[in-house]
Amino acid sequence: MSDLTLKLCPFCKSAPRIADPSCMTLYVQCSFDECPASWAVFHIDKWNSRPVEDALRAELADATARAEAAEDQLPDEVELARRAWQDG
Ligand SMILES: [Zn+2]
């Protein structure tokens, strides 16, 4: 069974619409008539597949986690630098 949560259009961020509700297989298209993605229909799995976007989101989450971990280390480094400066 396909995931029925439809992602927004990758080009214009409009909501998609079901191309033919009577069809057993779900095909979608962009609901904004001037968008190129409204000129064709896409299988729901293809529509929701965003491998580059998913990879970038994973990379962003990893970078954010590393930045937060680095921030946790920052007070120790600042304190060490302060002590080193005071000790001359
Ligand atoms: Zn669109």
PDB file of the backbone (N, CA, C, O) and the ligand in Angstrom, with CONECT records:
HET     ZN  A 101       1
ATOM      1  N   MET A   1       0.849  -1.192   0.000  1.00  0.00           N
ATOM      2  CA  MET A   1       0.000   0.000   0.000  1.00  0.00           C
ATOM      3  C   MET A   1       0.882   1.237   0.000  1.00  0.00           C
ATOM      4  O   MET A   1       1.830   1.319   0.780  1.00  0.00           O
ATOM      5  N   SER A   2       0.591   2.171  -0.837  1.00  0.00           N
ATOM      6  CA  SER A   2       1.373   3.396  -0.923  1.00  0.00           C
ATOM      7  C   SER A   2       1.041   4.320   0.236  1.00  0.00           C
ATOM      8  O   SER A   2      -0.057   4.282   0.792  1.00  0.00           O
ATOM      9  N   ASP A   3       1.996   5.134   0.580  1.00  0.00           N
ATOM     10  CA  ASP A   3       1.780   6.153   1.603  1.00  0.00           C
ATOM     11  C   ASP A   3       0.849   7.210   1.020  1.00  0.00           C
ATOM     12  O   ASP A   3       1.146   7.785  -0.028  1.00  0.00           O
ATOM     13  N   LEU A   4      -0.273   7.473   1.687  1.00  0.00           N
ATOM     14  CA  LEU A   4      -1.245   8.410   1.146  1.00  0.00           C
ATOM     15  C   LEU A   4      -0.964   9.854   1.527  1.00  0.00           C
ATOM     16  O   LEU A   4      -1.718  10.753   1.156  1.00  0.00           O
ATOM     17  N   THR A   5       0.115  10.081   2.266  1.00  0.00           N
ATOM     18  CA  THR A   5       0.511  11.442   2.555  1.00  0.00           C
ATOM     19  C   THR A   5       1.275  11.969   1.345  1.00  0.00           C
ATOM     20  O   THR A   5       2.336  11.461   0.981  1.00  0.00           O
ATOM     21  N   LEU A   6       0.711  12.989   0.744  1.00  0.00           N
ATOM     22  CA  LEU A   6       1.343  13.535  -0.456  1.00  0.00           C
ATOM     23  C   LEU A   6       2.215  14.733  -0.108  1.00  0.00           C
ATOM     24  O   LEU A   6       1.802  15.639   0.616  1.00  0.00           O
ATOM     25  N   LYS A   7       3.421  14.713  -0.639  1.00  0.00           N
ATOM     26  CA  LYS A   7       4.306  15.856  -0.442  1.00  0.00           C
ATOM     27  C   LYS A   7       3.861  16.992  -1.359  1.00  0.00           C
ATOM     28  O   LYS A   7       3.167  16.777  -2.352  1.00  0.00           O
ATOM     29  N   LEU A   8       4.275  18.194  -1.004  1.00  0.00           N
ATOM     30  CA  LEU A   8       3.961  19.347  -1.847  1.00  0.00           C
ATOM     31  C   LEU A   8       4.751  19.259  -3.146  1.00  0.00           C
ATOM     32  O   LEU A   8       5.735  18.524  -3.239  1.00  0.00           O
ATOM     33  N   CYS A   9       4.318  20.006  -4.134  1.00  0.00           N
ATOM     34  CA  CYS A   9       4.997  20.015  -5.418  1.00  0.00           C
ATOM     35  C   CYS A   9       6.460  20.433  -5.224  1.00  0.00           C
ATOM     36  O   CYS A   9       6.734  21.424  -4.547  1.00  0.00           O
ATOM     37  N   PRO A  10       7.395  19.688  -5.812  1.00  0.00           N
ATOM     38  CA  PRO A  10       8.812  20.039  -5.640  1.00  0.00           C
ATOM     39  C   PRO A  10       9.206  21.313  -6.381  1.00  0.00           C
ATOM     40  O   PRO A  10      10.267  21.879  -6.117  1.00  0.00           O
ATOM     41  N   PHE A  11       8.368  21.766  -7.299  1.00  0.00           N
ATOM     42  CA  PHE A  11       8.714  22.950  -8.087  1.00  0.00           C
ATOM     43  C   PHE A  11       8.086  24.226  -7.535  1.00  0.00           C
ATOM     44  O   PHE A  11       8.754  25.256  -7.447  1.00  0.00           O
ATOM     45  N   CYS A  12       6.795  24.167  -7.161  1.00  0.00           N
ATOM     46  CA  CYS A  12       6.111  25.392  -6.743  1.00  0.00           C
ATOM     47  C   CYS A  12       5.528  25.303  -5.335  1.00  0.00           C
ATOM     48  O   CYS A  12       4.950  26.274  -4.845  1.00  0.00           O
ATOM     49  N   LYS A  13       5.671  24.158  -4.681  1.00  0.00           N
ATOM     50  CA  LYS A  13       5.180  23.937  -3.308  1.00  0.00           C
ATOM     51  C   LYS A  13       3.665  23.986  -3.188  1.00  0.00           C
ATOM     52  O   LYS A  13       3.142  24.142  -2.084  1.00  0.00           O
ATOM     53  N   SER A  14       2.943  23.853  -4.312  1.00  0.00           N
ATOM     54  CA  SER A  14       1.486  23.759  -4.257  1.00  0.00           C
ATOM     55  C   SER A  14       1.090  22.346  -3.833  1.00  0.00           C
ATOM     56  O   SER A  14       1.874  21.404  -3.944  1.00  0.00           O
ATOM     57  N   ALA A  15      -0.126  22.225  -3.353  1.00  0.00           N
ATOM     58  CA  ALA A  15      -0.632  20.899  -2.992  1.00  0.00           C
ATOM     59  C   ALA A  15      -0.896  20.102  -4.268  1.00  0.00           C
ATOM     60  O   ALA A  15      -1.335  20.673  -5.267  1.00  0.00           O
ATOM     61  N   PRO A  16      -0.642  18.818  -4.254  1.00  0.00           N
ATOM     62  CA  PRO A  16      -0.965  17.992  -5.416  1.00  0.00           C
ATOM     63  C   PRO A  16      -2.436  17.604  -5.403  1.00  0.00           C
ATOM     64  O   PRO A  16      -3.126  17.758  -4.396  1.00  0.00           O
ATOM     65  N   ARG A  17      -2.890  17.110  -6.510  1.00  0.00           N
ATOM     66  CA  ARG A  17      -4.252  16.579  -6.583  1.00  0.00           C
ATOM     67  C   ARG A  17      -4.190  15.203  -7.246  1.00  0.00           C
ATOM     68  O   ARG A  17      -3.290  14.899  -8.029  1.00  0.00           O
ATOM     69  N   ILE A  18      -5.180  14.391  -6.899  1.00  0.00           N
ATOM     70  CA  ILE A  18      -5.279  13.070  -7.502  1.00  0.00           C
ATOM     71  C   ILE A  18      -5.719  13.273  -8.949  1.00  0.00           C
ATOM     72  O   ILE A  18      -6.735  13.918  -9.207  1.00  0.00           O
ATOM     73  N   ALA A  19      -4.958  12.727  -9.888  1.00  0.00           N
ATOM     74  CA  ALA A  19      -5.236  12.966 -11.303  1.00  0.00           C
ATOM     75  C   ALA A  19      -6.553  12.322 -11.737  1.00  0.00           C
ATOM     76  O   ALA A  19      -7.336  12.932 -12.464  1.00  0.00           O
ATOM     77  N   ASP A  20      -6.792  11.097 -11.293  1.00  0.00           N
ATOM     78  CA  ASP A  20      -8.013  10.397 -11.691  1.00  0.00           C
ATOM     79  C   ASP A  20      -8.486   9.573 -10.497  1.00  0.00           C
ATOM     80  O   ASP A  20      -8.031   8.446 -10.304  1.00  0.00           O
ATOM     81  N   PRO A  21      -9.402  10.130  -9.688  1.00  0.00           N
ATOM     82  CA  PRO A  21      -9.838   9.429  -8.469  1.00  0.00           C
ATOM     83  C   PRO A  21     -10.487   8.073  -8.736  1.00  0.00           C
ATOM     84  O   PRO A  21     -10.553   7.238  -7.834  1.00  0.00           O
ATOM     85  N   SER A  22     -10.957   7.842  -9.936  1.00  0.00           N
ATOM     86  CA  SER A  22     -11.609   6.565 -10.235  1.00  0.00           C
ATOM     87  C   SER A  22     -10.598   5.466 -10.555  1.00  0.00           C
ATOM     88  O   SER A  22     -10.951   4.287 -10.592  1.00  0.00           O
ATOM     89  N   CYS A  23      -9.358   5.843 -10.782  1.00  0.00           N
ATOM     90  CA  CYS A  23      -8.321   4.878 -11.144  1.00  0.00           C
ATOM     91  C   CYS A  23      -7.851   4.135  -9.895  1.00  0.00           C
ATOM     92  O   CYS A  23      -7.689   4.754  -8.844  1.00  0.00           O
ATOM     93  N   MET A  24      -7.628   2.828  -9.984  1.00  0.00           N
ATOM     94  CA  MET A  24      -7.173   2.036  -8.840  1.00  0.00           C
ATOM     95  C   MET A  24      -5.755   2.430  -8.421  1.00  0.00           C
ATOM     96  O   MET A  24      -5.436   2.416  -7.232  1.00  0.00           O
ATOM     97  N   THR A  25      -4.924   2.772  -9.364  1.00  0.00           N
ATOM     98  CA  THR A  25      -3.569   3.213  -9.063  1.00  0.00           C
ATOM     99  C   THR A  25      -3.593   4.722  -8.919  1.00  0.00           C
ATOM    100  O   THR A  25      -4.166   5.429  -9.748  1.00  0.00           O
ATOM    101  N   LEU A  26      -2.966   5.208  -7.857  1.00  0.00           N
ATOM    102  CA  LEU A  26      -3.006   6.645  -7.609  1.00  0.00           C
ATOM    103  C   LEU A  26      -1.934   7.378  -8.413  1.00  0.00           C
ATOM    104  O   LEU A  26      -0.735   7.130  -8.287  1.00  0.00           O
ATOM    105  N   TYR A  27      -2.419   8.272  -9.225  1.00  0.00           N
ATOM    106  CA  TYR A  27      -1.538   9.176  -9.956  1.00  0.00           C
ATOM    107  C   TYR A  27      -1.880  10.593  -9.519  1.00  0.00           C
ATOM    108  O   TYR A  27      -3.049  10.936  -9.342  1.00  0.00           O
ATOM    109  N   VAL A  28      -0.865  11.398  -9.351  1.00  0.00           N
ATOM    110  CA  VAL A  28      -1.076  12.763  -8.882  1.00  0.00           C
ATOM    111  C   VAL A  28      -0.421  13.746  -9.844  1.00  0.00           C
ATOM    112  O   VAL A  28       0.402  13.381 -10.684  1.00  0.00           O
ATOM    113  N   GLN A  29      -0.812  14.985  -9.689  1.00  0.00           N
ATOM    114  CA  GLN A  29      -0.212  16.066 -10.450  1.00  0.00           C
ATOM    115  C   GLN A  29      -0.333  17.329  -9.605  1.00  0.00           C
ATOM    116  O   GLN A  29      -1.128  17.375  -8.666  1.00  0.00           O
ATOM    117  N   CYS A  30       0.442  18.341  -9.929  1.00  0.00           N
ATOM    118  CA  CYS A  30       0.389  19.602  -9.211  1.00  0.00           C
ATOM    119  C   CYS A  30      -0.965  20.274  -9.476  1.00  0.00           C
ATOM    120  O   CYS A  30      -1.501  20.207 -10.582  1.00  0.00           O
ATOM    121  N   SER A  31      -1.497  20.914  -8.452  1.00  0.00           N
ATOM    122  CA  SER A  31      -2.805  21.566  -8.597  1.00  0.00           C
ATOM    123  C   SER A  31      -2.704  22.972  -9.178  1.00  0.00           C
ATOM    124  O   SER A  31      -3.717  23.581  -9.522  1.00  0.00           O
ATOM    125  N   PHE A  32      -1.475  23.487  -9.287  1.00  0.00           N
ATOM    126  CA  PHE A  32      -1.294  24.827  -9.857  1.00  0.00           C
ATOM    127  C   PHE A  32      -1.122  24.677 -11.369  1.00  0.00           C
ATOM    128  O   PHE A  32      -0.109  24.157 -11.838  1.00  0.00           O
ATOM    129  N   ASP A  33      -2.115  25.136 -12.122  1.00  0.00           N
ATOM    130  CA  ASP A  33      -2.160  24.868 -13.562  1.00  0.00           C
ATOM    131  C   ASP A  33      -0.987  25.430 -14.359  1.00  0.00           C
ATOM    132  O   ASP A  33      -0.702  24.942 -15.452  1.00  0.00           O
ATOM    133  N   GLU A  34      -0.304  26.444 -13.834  1.00  0.00           N
ATOM    134  CA  GLU A  34       0.830  27.020 -14.565  1.00  0.00           C
ATOM    135  C   GLU A  34       2.159  26.330 -14.240  1.00  0.00           C
ATOM    136  O   GLU A  34       3.194  26.670 -14.813  1.00  0.00           O
ATOM    137  N   CYS A  35       2.129  25.379 -13.336  1.00  0.00           N
ATOM    138  CA  CYS A  35       3.342  24.644 -12.966  1.00  0.00           C
ATOM    139  C   CYS A  35       3.569  23.501 -13.959  1.00  0.00           C
ATOM    140  O   CYS A  35       2.617  22.818 -14.337  1.00  0.00           O
ATOM    141  N   PRO A  36       4.810  23.286 -14.381  1.00  0.00           N
ATOM    142  CA  PRO A  36       5.095  22.170 -15.298  1.00  0.00           C
ATOM    143  C   PRO A  36       4.671  20.807 -14.739  1.00  0.00           C
ATOM    144  O   PRO A  36       4.368  19.892 -15.504  1.00  0.00           O
ATOM    145  N   ALA A  37       4.648  20.672 -13.414  1.00  0.00           N
ATOM    146  CA  ALA A  37       4.238  19.394 -12.825  1.00  0.00           C
ATOM    147  C   ALA A  37       2.730  19.177 -12.892  1.00  0.00           C
ATOM    148  O   ALA A  37       2.237  18.129 -12.477  1.00  0.00           O
ATOM    149  N   SER A  38       2.003  20.150 -13.406  1.00  0.00           N
ATOM    150  CA  SER A  38       0.554  19.958 -13.596  1.00  0.00           C
ATOM    151  C   SER A  38       0.254  19.444 -15.000  1.00  0.00           C
ATOM    152  O   SER A  38      -0.883  19.083 -15.305  1.00  0.00           O
ATOM    153  N   TRP A  39       1.272  19.414 -15.846  1.00  0.00           N
ATOM    154  CA  TRP A  39       1.071  19.013 -17.234  1.00  0.00           C
ATOM    155  C   TRP A  39       1.229  17.510 -17.432  1.00  0.00           C
ATOM    156  O   TRP A  39       1.007  17.002 -18.532  1.00  0.00           O
ATOM    157  N   ALA A  40       1.606  16.804 -16.387  1.00  0.00           N
ATOM    158  CA  ALA A  40       1.787  15.359 -16.479  1.00  0.00           C
ATOM    159  C   ALA A  40       1.257  14.746 -15.194  1.00  0.00           C
ATOM    160  O   ALA A  40       0.971  15.455 -14.229  1.00  0.00           O
ATOM    161  N   VAL A  41       1.128  13.434 -15.187  1.00  0.00           N
ATOM    162  CA  VAL A  41       0.716  12.739 -13.974  1.00  0.00           C
ATOM    163  C   VAL A  41       1.870  11.857 -13.519  1.00  0.00           C
ATOM    164  O   VAL A  41       2.666  11.384 -14.331  1.00  0.00           O
ATOM    165  N   PHE A  42       1.949  11.644 -12.212  1.00  0.00           N
ATOM    166  CA  PHE A  42       3.045  10.892 -11.612  1.00  0.00           C
ATOM    167  C   PHE A  42       2.461   9.847 -10.674  1.00  0.00           C
ATOM    168  O   PHE A  42       1.515  10.130  -9.939  1.00  0.00           O
ATOM    169  N   HIS A  43       3.010   8.661 -10.694  1.00  0.00           N
ATOM    170  CA  HIS A  43       2.621   7.645  -9.717  1.00  0.00           C
ATOM    171  C   HIS A  43       2.944   8.204  -8.333  1.00  0.00           C
ATOM    172  O   HIS A  43       3.951   8.889  -8.153  1.00  0.00           O
ATOM    173  N   ILE A  44       2.088   7.909  -7.362  1.00  0.00           N
ATOM    174  CA  ILE A  44       2.243   8.480  -6.030  1.00  0.00           C
ATOM    175  C   ILE A  44       3.623   8.187  -5.436  1.00  0.00           C
ATOM    176  O   ILE A  44       4.193   9.036  -4.750  1.00  0.00           O
ATOM    177  N   ASP A  45       4.159   7.004  -5.692  1.00  0.00           N
ATOM    178  CA  ASP A  45       5.482   6.675  -5.149  1.00  0.00           C
ATOM    179  C   ASP A  45       6.562   7.556  -5.769  1.00  0.00           C
ATOM    180  O   ASP A  45       7.492   7.979  -5.082  1.00  0.00           O
ATOM    181  N   LYS A  46       6.440   7.830  -7.059  1.00  0.00           N
ATOM    182  CA  LYS A  46       7.399   8.723  -7.733  1.00  0.00           C
ATOM    183  C   LYS A  46       7.232  10.144  -7.214  1.00  0.00           C
ATOM    184  O   LYS A  46       8.215  10.846  -6.972  1.00  0.00           O
ATOM    185  N   TRP A  47       5.980  10.564  -7.045  1.00  0.00           N
ATOM    186  CA  TRP A  47       5.721  11.929  -6.565  1.00  0.00           C
ATOM    187  C   TRP A  47       6.339  12.143  -5.191  1.00  0.00           C
ATOM    188  O   TRP A  47       6.945  13.183  -4.931  1.00  0.00           O
ATOM    189  N   ASN A  48       6.186  11.169  -4.325  1.00  0.00           N
ATOM    190  CA  ASN A  48       6.681  11.307  -2.955  1.00  0.00           C
ATOM    191  C   ASN A  48       8.156  10.960  -2.812  1.00  0.00           C
ATOM    192  O   ASN A  48       8.729  11.169  -1.743  1.00  0.00           O
ATOM    193  N   SER A  49       8.782  10.442  -3.848  1.00  0.00           N
ATOM    194  CA  SER A  49      10.200  10.099  -3.777  1.00  0.00           C
ATOM    195  C   SER A  49      11.043  11.354  -4.008  1.00  0.00           C
ATOM    196  O   SER A  49      10.988  11.964  -5.077  1.00  0.00           O
ATOM    197  N   ARG A  50      11.813  11.726  -3.004  1.00  0.00           N
ATOM    198  CA  ARG A  50      12.674  12.920  -3.099  1.00  0.00           C
ATOM    199  C   ARG A  50      14.050  12.560  -2.554  1.00  0.00           C
ATOM    200  O   ARG A  50      14.435  13.035  -1.485  1.00  0.00           O
ATOM    201  N   PRO A  51      14.793  11.728  -3.274  1.00  0.00           N
ATOM    202  CA  PRO A  51      16.059  11.236  -2.723  1.00  0.00           C
ATOM    203  C   PRO A  51      17.071  12.338  -2.420  1.00  0.00           C
ATOM    204  O   PRO A  51      17.763  12.272  -1.405  1.00  0.00           O
ATOM    205  N   VAL A  52      17.168  13.333  -3.269  1.00  0.00           N
ATOM    206  CA  VAL A  52      18.128  14.413  -3.014  1.00  0.00           C
ATOM    207  C   VAL A  52      17.677  15.231  -1.799  1.00  0.00           C
ATOM    208  O   VAL A  52      18.482  15.559  -0.928  1.00  0.00           O
ATOM    209  N   GLU A  53      16.387  15.554  -1.754  1.00  0.00           N
ATOM    210  CA  GLU A  53      15.843  16.306  -0.628  1.00  0.00           C
ATOM    211  C   GLU A  53      16.019  15.528   0.673  1.00  0.00           C
ATOM    212  O   GLU A  53      16.402  16.101   1.693  1.00  0.00           O
ATOM    213  N   ASP A  54      15.739  14.215   0.642  1.00  0.00           N
ATOM    214  CA  ASP A  54      15.892  13.390   1.845  1.00  0.00           C
ATOM    215  C   ASP A  54      17.354  13.334   2.275  1.00  0.00           C
ATOM    216  O   ASP A  54      17.651  13.402   3.467  1.00  0.00           O
ATOM    217  N   ALA A  55      18.274  13.209   1.306  1.00  0.00           N
ATOM    218  CA  ALA A  55      19.710  13.167   1.636  1.00  0.00           C
ATOM    219  C   ALA A  55      20.157  14.496   2.234  1.00  0.00           C
ATOM    220  O   ALA A  55      20.932  14.518   3.191  1.00  0.00           O
ATOM    221  N   LEU A  56      19.677  15.597   1.680  1.00  0.00           N
ATOM    222  CA  LEU A  56      20.043  16.908   2.215  1.00  0.00           C
ATOM    223  C   LEU A  56      19.477  17.120   3.615  1.00  0.00           C
ATOM    224  O   LEU A  56      20.135  17.708   4.473  1.00  0.00           O
ATOM    225  N   ARG A  57      18.252  16.636   3.845  1.00  0.00           N
ATOM    226  CA  ARG A  57      17.683  16.746   5.200  1.00  0.00           C
ATOM    227  C   ARG A  57      18.495  15.928   6.200  1.00  0.00           C
ATOM    228  O   ARG A  57      18.732  16.380   7.321  1.00  0.00           O
ATOM    229  N   ALA A  58      18.924  14.730   5.807  1.00  0.00           N
ATOM    230  CA  ALA A  58      19.740  13.898   6.696  1.00  0.00           C
ATOM    231  C   ALA A  58      21.080  14.570   6.961  1.00  0.00           C
ATOM    232  O   ALA A  58      21.573  14.557   8.089  1.00  0.00           O
ATOM    233  N   GLU A  59      21.674  15.163   5.912  1.00  0.00           N
ATOM    234  CA  GLU A  59      22.949  15.857   6.069  1.00  0.00           C
ATOM    235  C   GLU A  59      22.780  17.065   6.997  1.00  0.00           C
ATOM    236  O   GLU A  59      23.643  17.329   7.834  1.00  0.00           O
ATOM    237  N   LEU A  60      21.681  17.792   6.854  1.00  0.00           N
ATOM    238  CA  LEU A  60      21.419  18.947   7.721  1.00  0.00           C
ATOM    239  C   LEU A  60      21.232  18.507   9.174  1.00  0.00           C
ATOM    240  O   LEU A  60      21.746  19.149  10.089  1.00  0.00           O
ATOM    241  N   ALA A  61      20.499  17.417   9.384  1.00  0.00           N
ATOM    242  CA  ALA A  61      20.292  16.918  10.745  1.00  0.00           C
ATOM    243  C   ALA A  61      21.616  16.506  11.369  1.00  0.00           C
ATOM    244  O   ALA A  61      21.854  16.766  12.549  1.00  0.00           O
ATOM    245  N   ASP A  62      22.481  15.863  10.584  1.00  0.00           N
ATOM    246  CA  ASP A  62      23.789  15.447  11.084  1.00  0.00           C
ATOM    247  C   ASP A  62      24.642  16.669  11.417  1.00  0.00           C
ATOM    248  O   ASP A  62      25.282  16.710  12.468  1.00  0.00           O
ATOM    249  N   ALA A  63      24.656  17.654  10.539  1.00  0.00           N
ATOM    250  CA  ALA A  63      25.447  18.868  10.777  1.00  0.00           C
ATOM    251  C   ALA A  63      24.924  19.626  11.995  1.00  0.00           C
ATOM    252  O   ALA A  63      25.706  20.159  12.783  1.00  0.00           O
ATOM    253  N   THR A  64      23.602  19.672  12.146  1.00  0.00           N
ATOM    254  CA  THR A  64      23.015  20.340  13.306  1.00  0.00           C
ATOM    255  C   THR A  64      23.408  19.629  14.593  1.00  0.00           C
ATOM    256  O   THR A  64      23.742  20.275  15.586  1.00  0.00           O
ATOM    257  N   ALA A  65      23.368  18.300  14.577  1.00  0.00           N
ATOM    258  CA  ALA A  65      23.752  17.533  15.768  1.00  0.00           C
ATOM    259  C   ALA A  65      25.219  17.768  16.110  1.00  0.00           C
ATOM    260  O   ALA A  65      25.573  17.913  17.280  1.00  0.00           O
ATOM    261  N   ARG A  66      26.083  17.805  15.073  1.00  0.00           N
ATOM    262  CA  ARG A  66      27.514  18.045  15.321  1.00  0.00           C
ATOM    263  C   ARG A  66      27.737  19.462  15.839  1.00  0.00           C
ATOM    264  O   ARG A  66      28.589  19.669  16.702  1.00  0.00           O
ATOM    265  N   ALA A  67      26.997  20.433  15.338  1.00  0.00           N
ATOM    266  CA  ALA A  67      27.133  21.818  15.809  1.00  0.00           C
ATOM    267  C   ALA A  67      26.685  21.937  17.260  1.00  0.00           C
ATOM    268  O   ALA A  67      27.311  22.636  18.058  1.00  0.00           O
ATOM    269  N   GLU A  68      25.592  21.246  17.595  1.00  0.00           N
ATOM    270  CA  GLU A  68      25.120  21.274  18.983  1.00  0.00           C
ATOM    271  C   GLU A  68      26.120  20.601  19.914  1.00  0.00           C
ATOM    272  O   GLU A  68      26.346  21.071  21.029  1.00  0.00           O
ATOM    273  N   ALA A  69      26.717  19.507  19.463  1.00  0.00           N
ATOM    274  CA  ALA A  69      27.736  18.828  20.275  1.00  0.00           C
ATOM    275  C   ALA A  69      28.955  19.738  20.449  1.00  0.00           C
ATOM    276  O   ALA A  69      29.555  19.781  21.523  1.00  0.00           O
ATOM    277  N   ALA A  70      29.311  20.458  19.399  1.00  0.00           N
ATOM    278  CA  ALA A  70      30.454  21.370  19.480  1.00  0.00           C
ATOM    279  C   ALA A  70      30.145  22.520  20.439  1.00  0.00           C
ATOM    280  O   ALA A  70      31.022  22.970  21.177  1.00  0.00           O
ATOM    281  N   GLU A  71      28.907  22.990  20.427  1.00  0.00           N
ATOM    282  CA  GLU A  71      28.518  24.056  21.348  1.00  0.00           C
ATOM    283  C   GLU A  71      28.604  23.589  22.794  1.00  0.00           C
ATOM    284  O   GLU A  71      28.955  24.364  23.684  1.00  0.00           O
ATOM    285  N   ASP A  72      28.279  22.306  23.025  1.00  0.00           N
ATOM    286  CA  ASP A  72      28.380  21.768  24.383  1.00  0.00           C
ATOM    287  C   ASP A  72      29.828  21.759  24.857  1.00  0.00           C
ATOM    288  O   ASP A  72      30.089  21.888  26.053  1.00  0.00           O
ATOM    289  N   GLN A  73      30.761  21.611  23.939  1.00  0.00           N
ATOM    290  CA  GLN A  73      32.189  21.595  24.284  1.00  0.00           C
ATOM    291  C   GLN A  73      32.739  23.001  24.448  1.00  0.00           C
ATOM    292  O   GLN A  73      33.774  23.191  25.087  1.00  0.00           O
ATOM    293  N   LEU A  74      32.065  23.980  23.884  1.00  0.00           N
ATOM    294  CA  LEU A  74      32.590  25.350  23.861  1.00  0.00           C
ATOM    295  C   LEU A  74      32.892  25.918  25.241  1.00  0.00           C
ATOM    296  O   LEU A  74      33.971  26.485  25.411  1.00  0.00           O
ATOM    297  N   PRO A  75      32.020  25.807  26.238  1.00  0.00           N
ATOM    298  CA  PRO A  75      32.347  26.393  27.548  1.00  0.00           C
ATOM    299  C   PRO A  75      33.649  25.844  28.121  1.00  0.00           C
ATOM    300  O   PRO A  75      34.419  26.597  28.717  1.00  0.00           O
ATOM    301  N   ASP A  76      33.910  24.560  27.957  1.00  0.00           N
ATOM    302  CA  ASP A  76      35.159  23.992  28.451  1.00  0.00           C
ATOM    303  C   ASP A  76      36.352  24.620  27.737  1.00  0.00           C
ATOM    304  O   ASP A  76      37.358  24.950  28.365  1.00  0.00           O
ATOM    305  N   GLU A  77      36.233  24.784  26.424  1.00  0.00           N
ATOM    306  CA  GLU A  77      37.337  25.364  25.665  1.00  0.00           C
ATOM    307  C   GLU A  77      37.549  26.823  26.055  1.00  0.00           C
ATOM    308  O   GLU A  77      38.688  27.278  26.155  1.00  0.00           O
ATOM    309  N   VAL A  78      36.475  27.549  26.271  1.00  0.00           N
ATOM    310  CA  VAL A  78      36.582  28.954  26.675  1.00  0.00           C
ATOM    311  C   VAL A  78      37.250  29.033  28.051  1.00  0.00           C
ATOM    312  O   VAL A  78      38.121  29.871  28.284  1.00  0.00           O
ATOM    313  N   GLU A  79      36.829  28.154  28.948  1.00  0.00           N
ATOM    314  CA  GLU A  79      37.417  28.151  30.286  1.00  0.00           C
ATOM    315  C   GLU A  79      38.904  27.801  30.223  1.00  0.00           C
ATOM    316  O   GLU A  79      39.709  28.418  30.920  1.00  0.00           O
ATOM    317  N   LEU A  80      39.271  26.838  29.413  1.00  0.00           N
ATOM    318  CA  LEU A  80      40.686  26.481  29.263  1.00  0.00           C
ATOM    319  C   LEU A  80      41.486  27.656  28.705  1.00  0.00           C
ATOM    320  O   LEU A  80      42.605  27.908  29.152  1.00  0.00           O
ATOM    321  N   ALA A  81      40.932  28.364  27.749  1.00  0.00           N
ATOM    322  CA  ALA A  81      41.625  29.517  27.164  1.00  0.00           C
ATOM    323  C   ALA A  81      41.774  30.619  28.209  1.00  0.00           C
ATOM    324  O   ALA A  81      42.818  31.266  28.288  1.00  0.00           O
ATOM    325  N   ARG A  82      40.730  30.832  29.010  1.00  0.00           N
ATOM    326  CA  ARG A  82      40.800  31.861  30.051  1.00  0.00           C
ATOM    327  C   ARG A  82      41.882  31.524  31.071  1.00  0.00           C
ATOM    328  O   ARG A  82      42.663  32.388  31.472  1.00  0.00           O
ATOM    329  N   ARG A  83      41.919  30.265  31.484  1.00  0.00           N
ATOM    330  CA  ARG A  83      42.941  29.845  32.455  1.00  0.00           C
ATOM    331  C   ARG A  83      44.337  29.995  31.861  1.00  0.00           C
ATOM    332  O   ARG A  83      45.259  30.451  32.537  1.00  0.00           O
ATOM    333  N   ALA A  84      44.486  29.617  30.616  1.00  0.00           N
ATOM    334  CA  ALA A  84      45.804  29.724  29.956  1.00  0.00           C
ATOM    335  C   ALA A  84      46.223  31.189  29.882  1.00  0.00           C
ATOM    336  O   ALA A  84      47.397  31.507  30.074  1.00  0.00           O
ATOM    337  N   TRP A  85      45.276  32.078  29.608  1.00  0.00           N
ATOM    338  CA  TRP A  85      45.601  33.501  29.525  1.00  0.00           C
ATOM    339  C   TRP A  85      45.985  34.045  30.892  1.00  0.00           C
ATOM    340  O   TRP A  85      46.932  34.822  31.015  1.00  0.00           O
ATOM    341  N   GLN A  86      45.233  33.626  31.940  1.00  0.00           N
ATOM    342  CA  GLN A  86      45.533  34.089  33.300  1.00  0.00           C
ATOM    343  C   GLN A  86      46.871  33.561  33.804  1.00  0.00           C
ATOM    344  O   GLN A  86      47.593  34.253  34.522  1.00  0.00           O
ATOM    345  N   ASP A  87      47.194  32.320  33.417  1.00  0.00           N
ATOM    346  CA  ASP A  87      48.449  31.727  33.867  1.00  0.00           C
ATOM    347  C   ASP A  87      49.650  32.316  33.107  1.00  0.00           C
ATOM    348  O   ASP A  87      50.806  32.113  33.478  1.00  0.00           O
ATOM    349  N   GLY A  88      49.336  33.041  32.045  1.00  0.00           N
ATOM    350  CA  GLY A  88      50.387  33.702  31.288  1.00  0.00           C
ATOM    351  C   GLY A  88      51.047  32.761  30.367  1.00  0.00           C
ATOM    352  O   GLY A  88      51.965  33.147  29.643  1.00  0.00           O
TER     353      GLY A  88
HETATM  354 ZN    ZN A 101       3.777  22.705  -8.902  1.00  0.00          ZN2+
END
